[in-house]
Amino acid sequence: MPGPLPYSIAALLYAALAFAFWRANWAGGNTASGTGWQTWARVAILIPLGLHAWLLVNGSWGAHEISIGVGQALSAIAWLALTIYALSSLRQPVDALTAVILPVAALAVLLPLILPERPVQLTTSSLLLAHLAMAFLAYALFTIAALHAGVMYLLEKRLHAHAFNSSVAKLPPLLTLEKLLFTIIGIGFVLLTLALVSGILFSEQVFGKPFSFAYFTQHKTVFALLSWLIYAGLLLGRQIYGWRGRTAIAWSLTGFAMLVLAYLGSKVALQLLGR
């Protein structure tokens, strides 16, 4: 694991950019409308993003061990969220959301130092590593989608209540947020599908035991499949019926709740059952 200096540098760079984005987007300034400022900011943000990515890889992977704890997971989710908004800002006006995520990333990049994880032996199964990577990325994307849907809900509630103030005006339009939400969910759905399929087709290589239908009775699998069905229904409803607004928000949050139960609730259930 790298020393504390590169983590501190990444946090300071994020903090400096957060201040610049905040002044431009939330403090009443008008520099955000300048093309020069936008170009500078979008290029500058690649520096801490690249350093953060390097820290995540080198902090998690060793020659014969892997270390992915709560600190690393939260740091990776913050990195992924910032990357999504940074890339989306190249085509859509989401700089205000980037300004919100930057201070979160500044704190999250330090979490592996605060919440270190004991390394475990690295498996030699590339299929298991691919399965775990797809499952984690899907979970991370759906986490971001749930938070994004929460922002949409608050914005829509403000608009329906005609509580349209300067802070609301600085947020991206609802249609822009909605389009980005379905992009995130679509990518997460593909990864979740691949994770589930790989667990079934390559069960022996991934988990070390042949596939059996008992796989579908496990709490984790049941909730993961329920989540998959909810997200599939949401994407189909969007494509066929044009679902949007509160319907899309409700389905996305419900799907995320099932996914949380798949990864967390199953452990509680197994403890209650004494298994």
C-alpha positions in Angstrom: 0.0 0.0 0.0 1.4 3.5 -0.9 2.4 5.8 1.9 0.2 8.7 3.1 1.9 11.4 0.9 0.2 10.5 -2.4 -3.2 10.2 -0.7 -2.7 13.6 0.8 -1.7 15.1 -2.5 -4.8 13.7 -4.2 -7.0 15.0 -1.4 -5.5 18.5 -1.7 -5.9 18.5 -5.5 -9.6 17.5 -5.1 -10.1 20.1 -2.4 -8.6 22.9 -4.6 -10.7 21.9 -7.6 -13.8 21.7 -5.3 -13.2 25.3 -4.2 -12.8 26.4 -7.8 -16.0 24.6 -9.0 -17.9 25.8 -5.9 -17.0 29.5 -6.7 -17.9 29.0 -10.3 -21.2 27.1 -9.8 -22.6 27.8 -6.4 -21.1 31.1 -5.0 -22.8 33.4 -7.5 -19.8 33.7 -9.8 -20.2 33.6 -13.6 -16.8 32.0 -14.5 -18.5 28.7 -15.2 -19.9 30.2 -18.4 -16.5 30.8 -19.7 -15.2 28.3 -22.2 -11.6 28.8 -21.0 -12.5 28.0 -17.4 -14.4 24.9 -18.4 -11.6 23.6 -20.5 -9.0 24.2 -17.8 -11.2 22.6 -15.1 -12.0 19.5 -17.2 -8.3 18.9 -18.0 -7.1 19.6 -14.4 -9.5 17.2 -12.9 -7.8 14.3 -14.8 -4.7 14.7 -12.6 -6.3 13.8 -9.2 -8.5 11.2 -10.9 -5.4 9.5 -12.4 -3.6 9.6 -9.1 -6.7 8.3 -7.3 -7.0 5.4 -9.7 -3.3 4.6 -9.2 -3.8 4.6 -5.4 -6.9 2.3 -5.7 -5.0 -0.2 -7.8 -1.8 -0.2 -5.8 -3.6 -0.1 -2.5 -5.8 -3.1 -3.3 -3.5 -5.4 -5.3 -0.2 -7.0 -4.2 1.9 -9.7 -5.7 -0.1 -12.5 -4.0 -2.7 -10.7 -2.0 -5.8 -8.5 -2.3 -7.1 -5.9 0.1 -10.6 -4.4 -0.5 -12.2 -3.2 2.6 -14.8 -0.6 3.4 -12.4 2.3 3.0 -11.2 1.1 -0.4 -14.8 0.4 -1.5 -16.1 3.8 -0.6 -13.0 5.4 -2.1 -13.6 3.5 -5.4 -17.3 4.5 -5.5 -16.4 8.2 -5.0 -13.8 7.9 -7.8 -16.3 6.2 -10.1 -19.0 8.8 -9.4 -16.6 11.7 -10.1 -15.3 10.0 -13.3 -18.9 9.6 -14.5 -19.7 13.3 -13.9 -16.4 14.5 -15.3 -16.9 12.6 -18.5 -20.6 13.6 -18.7 -19.6 17.2 -18.4 -17.9 17.0 -21.8 -21.3 16.7 -23.4 -23.9 17.8 -20.8 -24.0 20.7 -18.3 -23.4 18.8 -15.0 -20.5 20.9 -13.6 -22.7 21.8 -10.6 -22.8 18.1 -9.7 -19.1 17.8 -10.2 -18.7 20.6 -7.6 -20.7 18.6 -5.1 -18.8 15.3 -5.7 -15.3 16.8 -5.5 -15.3 17.5 -1.7 -16.7 14.0 -1.2 -13.9 12.6 -3.3 -11.4 14.6 -1.3 -12.5 12.9 1.9 -13.0 9.5 0.3 -9.5 9.2 -1.1 -8.2 9.3 2.5 -10.5 6.5 3.7 -8.1 3.6 2.9 -5.7 5.2 5.4 -8.4 5.6 8.1 -10.1 2.3 7.5 -7.3 -0.1 6.4 -8.1 -3.7 5.6 -6.1 -6.8 6.3 -4.9 -8.3 3.0 -6.1 -11.8 2.0 -4.5 -14.3 -0.2 -5.1 -13.6 -3.9 -6.8 -16.4 -5.8 -5.3 -17.7 -9.0 -8.7 -17.9 -10.6 -9.0 -15.1 -13.2 -12.7 -16.0 -13.6 -13.3 -15.4 -9.9 -11.5 -12.1 -10.1 -13.5 -11.0 -13.2 -16.7 -12.1 -11.4 -15.9 -10.1 -8.3 -14.9 -7.1 -10.4 -18.1 -7.1 -12.4 -20.2 -7.5 -9.3 -18.4 -4.7 -7.4 -18.6 -2.3 -10.4 -22.4 -3.1 -10.8 -22.9 -2.4 -7.1 -20.9 0.8 -7.3 -22.8 2.0 -10.3 -26.2 1.3 -8.8 -25.1 3.1 -5.6 -24.3 6.1 -7.7 -27.6 5.7 -9.5 -29.5 5.6 -6.2 -27.8 8.8 -5.0 -28.4 10.4 -8.4 -32.1 9.4 -8.2 -32.3 11.0 -4.7 -31.0 14.3 -6.2 -33.6 14.0 -8.9 -36.4 13.4 -6.4 -35.4 16.4 -4.3 -35.2 18.6 -7.4 -38.5 17.4 -8.8 -40.2 18.0 -5.4 -38.8 21.5 -5.3 -40.1 22.2 -8.8 -43.6 20.9 -8.1 -43.7 23.0 -4.9 -42.6 26.0 -7.0 -39.7 26.4 -4.6 -37.4 27.5 -7.4 -34.5 29.4 -5.9 -31.0 30.2 -7.1 -29.6 26.9 -5.8 -32.1 24.8 -7.7 -31.5 26.9 -10.8 -27.8 26.0 -10.8 -28.6 22.2 -10.9 -28.7 20.5 -14.3 -32.2 20.2 -16.0 -34.2 17.2 -14.9 -34.1 15.8 -18.4 -30.3 15.9 -18.4 -30.2 14.2 -15.0 -32.7 11.6 -16.1 -30.7 10.7 -19.2 -27.6 10.3 -17.1 -29.5 8.2 -14.6 -30.5 5.7 -17.3 -27.0 5.6 -18.7 -25.6 4.7 -15.3 -28.3 2.1 -14.7 -27.9 0.6 -18.2 -24.1 0.0 -17.7 -24.7 -1.3 -14.2 -27.4 -3.7 -15.5 -25.0 -5.2 -18.1 -22.3 -5.7 -15.5 -24.8 -7.3 -13.0 -26.1 -9.6 -15.8 -22.5 -10.7 -16.6 -21.8 -11.3 -12.9 -24.9 -13.4 -12.5 -24.3 -15.4 -15.7 -20.6 -16.0 -14.9 -21.6 -17.3 -11.5 -24.0 -19.8 -13.1 -22.0 -20.9 -16.2 -18.6 -21.0 -14.5 -19.6 -21.9 -11.0 -16.9 -24.6 -10.6 -14.1 -22.3 -11.8 -15.5 -19.2 -9.9 -16.7 -20.8 -6.6 -14.8 -24.1 -6.6 -18.0 -26.2 -6.8 -20.3 -27.3 -9.6 -23.6 -25.4 -10.3 -26.7 -26.6 -8.6 -30.2 -25.3 -8.3 -29.6 -24.7 -4.6 -27.7 -21.6 -5.9 -31.1 -20.0 -6.5 -32.2 -20.6 -2.9 -29.4 -18.6 -1.3 -30.4 -15.3 0.2 -27.8 -13.4 -1.7 -28.8 -14.8 -5.1 -32.5 -14.3 -4.4 -32.1 -10.6 -3.7 -29.6 -10.2 -6.6 -32.1 -11.7 -9.0 -34.9 -9.6 -7.6 -32.7 -6.5 -8.2 -31.9 -7.7 -11.7 -35.7 -8.2 -12.5 -36.5 -4.7 -11.1 -33.8 -3.0 -13.2 -34.8 -5.0 -16.2 -38.4 -3.9 -15.8 -37.3 -0.3 -15.4 -35.3 -0.4 -18.6 -38.1 -2.1 -20.5 -40.6 0.3 -19.1 -38.4 3.2 -20.2 -38.0 1.8 -23.7 -41.7 0.7 -24.2 -43.8 3.1 -22.1 -41.4 6.0 -21.7 -41.2 5.8 -18.0 -39.6 8.8 -16.4 -39.8 11.1 -13.4 -41.0 9.6 -10.1 -41.7 6.2 -11.6 -38.1 5.9 -12.7 -36.8 7.1 -9.4 -39.0 4.7 -7.4 -38.0 1.7 -9.5 -34.3 2.6 -9.3 -34.4 3.0 -5.5 -36.3 -0.2 -5.1 -33.8 -2.1 -7.2 -30.9 -0.7 -5.2 -32.7 -1.7 -1.9 -32.8 -5.3 -3.2 -29.1 -5.1 -4.0 -28.3 -3.9 -0.6 -30.2 -6.8 0.9 -28.3 -9.1 -1.4 -24.9 -8.0 -0.1 -25.7 -7.0 3.5 -29.1 -8.4 4.4 -28.2 -11.9 3.5 -25.5 -11.9 6.2 -28.0 -10.9 8.8 -30.5 -13.5 7.6 -27.9 -16.2 7.8 -26.9 -15.2 11.3 -30.6 -15.2 12.4 -31.0 -18.7 11.0 -27.9 -19.8 12.7 -26.2 -20.8 9.5 
